[in-house]
Protein backbone atom coordinates (compact mmCIF):
# COMPACT_ATOMS: atom_id res chain seq x y z
CA UNK A 1 0.00 0.00 0.00
CA UNK A 2 1.37 3.38 -0.98
CA UNK A 3 0.95 6.21 1.50
CA UNK A 4 0.86 9.83 0.45
CA UNK A 5 3.36 12.12 2.13
CA UNK A 6 2.44 15.37 3.82
CA UNK A 7 4.28 17.29 1.10
CA UNK A 8 2.42 15.47 -1.70
CA UNK A 9 -0.94 16.08 0.01
CA UNK A 10 -0.20 19.78 0.37
CA UNK A 11 0.82 19.93 -3.28
CA UNK A 12 -2.41 18.23 -4.42
CA UNK A 13 -4.53 20.50 -2.24
CA UNK A 14 -2.75 23.59 -3.51
CA UNK A 15 -3.31 22.40 -7.09
CA UNK A 16 -7.02 21.94 -6.37
CA UNK A 17 -7.21 25.39 -4.81
CA UNK A 18 -5.54 26.94 -7.85
CA UNK A 19 -8.03 25.21 -10.18
CA UNK A 20 -10.97 26.52 -8.15
CA UNK A 21 -9.50 29.99 -7.64
CA UNK A 22 -11.18 31.69 -10.58
CA UNK A 23 -14.67 30.30 -10.08
CA UNK A 24 -15.22 30.02 -6.33
CA UNK A 25 -15.09 32.53 -3.48
CA UNK A 26 -12.26 31.84 -1.04
CA UNK A 27 -14.61 31.07 1.84
CA UNK A 28 -16.42 28.42 -0.17
CA UNK A 29 -13.36 26.18 -0.64
CA UNK A 30 -14.24 24.23 2.48
CA UNK A 31 -17.44 22.98 0.83
CA UNK A 32 -15.32 21.19 -1.76
CA UNK A 33 -12.08 20.34 0.01
CA UNK A 34 -13.39 18.93 3.32
CA UNK A 35 -15.57 16.25 1.67
CA UNK A 36 -12.58 15.22 -0.47
CA UNK A 37 -10.38 14.90 2.61
CA UNK A 38 -13.11 12.92 4.38
CA UNK A 39 -13.48 10.55 1.42
CA UNK A 40 -9.69 10.11 1.23
CA UNK A 41 -9.57 9.19 4.92
CA UNK A 42 -12.41 6.69 4.50
CA UNK A 43 -10.56 5.07 1.61
CA UNK A 44 -7.34 4.88 3.63
CA UNK A 45 -9.14 3.26 6.58
CA UNK A 46 -10.85 0.77 4.26
CA UNK A 47 -7.51 -0.16 2.70
CA UNK A 48 -5.85 -0.59 6.11
CA UNK A 49 -8.68 -2.75 7.44
CA UNK A 50 -8.75 -4.86 4.27
CA UNK A 51 -5.03 -5.60 4.59
CA UNK A 52 -5.49 -6.47 8.28
CA UNK A 53 -8.42 -8.77 7.54
CA UNK A 54 -6.52 -10.55 4.78
CA UNK A 55 -3.56 -11.14 7.09
CA UNK A 56 -5.79 -12.69 9.74
C-alpha positions in Angstrom: 0.0 0.0 0.0 1.4 3.4 -1.0 1.0 6.2 1.5 0.9 9.8 0.4 3.4 12.1 2.1 2.4 15.4 3.8 4.3 17.3 1.1 2.4 15.5 -1.7 -0.9 16.1 0.0 -0.2 19.8 0.4 0.8 19.9 -3.3 -2.4 18.2 -4.4 -4.5 20.5 -2.2 -2.7 23.6 -3.5 -3.3 22.4 -7.1 -7.0 21.9 -6.4 -7.2 25.4 -4.8 -5.5 26.9 -7.9 -8.0 25.2 -10.2 -11.0 26.5 -8.2 -9.5 30.0 -7.6 -11.2 31.7 -10.6 -14.7 30.3 -10.1 -15.2 30.0 -6.3 -15.1 32.5 -3.5 -12.3 31.8 -1.0 -14.6 31.1 1.8 -16.4 28.4 -0.2 -13.4 26.2 -0.6 -14.2 24.2 2.5 -17.4 23.0 0.8 -15.3 21.2 -1.8 -12.1 20.3 0.0 -13.4 18.9 3.3 -15.6 16.3 1.7 -12.6 15.2 -0.5 -10.4 14.9 2.6 -13.1 12.9 4.4 -13.5 10.6 1.4 -9.7 10.1 1.2 -9.6 9.2 4.9 -12.4 6.7 4.5 -10.6 5.1 1.6 -7.3 4.9 3.6 -9.1 3.3 6.6 -10.9 0.8 4.3 -7.5 -0.2 2.7 -5.9 -0.6 6.1 -8.7 -2.8 7.4 -8.7 -4.9 4.3 -5.0 -5.6 4.6 -5.5 -6.5 8.3 -8.4 -8.8 7.5 -6.5 -10.6 4.8 -3.6 -11.1 7.1 -5.8 -12.7 9.7 
